[in-house]
Amino acid sequence: MGDGAGTLVWLFVVLVLLIFVVIVLVRAVRIIPQARAGVVERLGKYQRTLNPGLTVLIPFVDRLLPLLDLREQVVSFPPQPVITEDNLVVSIDTVVYFQVTDPRAATYEIANYIQAVEQLTTTTLRNVVGGLNLEEALTSRDQINGQLRGVLDEATGRWGIRVSRVELKAIDPPLSIQDSMEKQMRAERDRRAAILTAEGTKQSAILTAEGERQSSILKAEGDAKAAILRADGESQAIQKVFSAIHKGNPTQKLLAYQYLQTLPKIASGTSNKLWIIPSEVGEALKGIGNVLGSTSADTDDAADTALDSGQ
């Protein structure tokens, strides 16, 4: 029984030693992830800053504080009421982008750097916007962002924090001012729409008039060319007719006959009420009469001769 009790005691001691060794190893060996940093205190005093990788601490002597995130962080603060220069209360919602650059300073120079950045942003925002009226505050976001970033970066530098950017998410004026602004914007849109409509009507009228003018010009040019072509055709036809007549060497009798042939064609029109007969037609008719008279005389003489022969 004595040996059994001794064995149990020895096993218990070995187990305790193993547990102690495991605890020591767990507390001594630490792995720091990428983009993280750890501050080590030795006996309550700052000893060093741990970089990403494997590190060994002295158990029960060194203490590793909570790891700090070295990546750029985005913090959105609740809307803050700010009074503008023209005594209007606007609600401004801000977003701050910052990064921890010195883990030691961020640990020992400020108790809560996120809360400190929020309070500093609110104070700086009220100072900057307080010097602007509502219209300037609504239209000068870039200027406000630049001033906020400059003040915050300078103040947080000693805390081991670098403010990279400050953005105003929203600037909300009072409801009464929003209604007035909406009416003003609606009136401005209506005015621009009326101007654009009038300008479009004007341009349409100008284009229509220009089109009609071009159409009239083209039509007149077409009519002129058609008249010229008709006149040229008639001129060529007359020339050909006269040339043919000249080559045929017509007699006075033939010309008079042609005049008589043309008269029925002139009279065939239903609207022809008055005829104007040239003097040449009278001469032609006189020539035809002479011809017909001589022909009749010759016929009578031939008949008389035939009768005398029969007798």
PyMOL commands that set and color helices and strands:
alter all, ss='L'
color gray80, all
select helices_A, chain A and resi 2-28+103-108+113-129+134-139+141-159+175-248+252-267+279-310
alter helices_A, ss='H'
color red, helices_A
select strands_A, chain A and resi 29-32+36-42+45-50+53-56+62-64+68-69+73-76+80-83+89-100+161-172
alter strands_A, ss='S'
color yellow, strands_A
deselect
rebuild
show_as cartoon
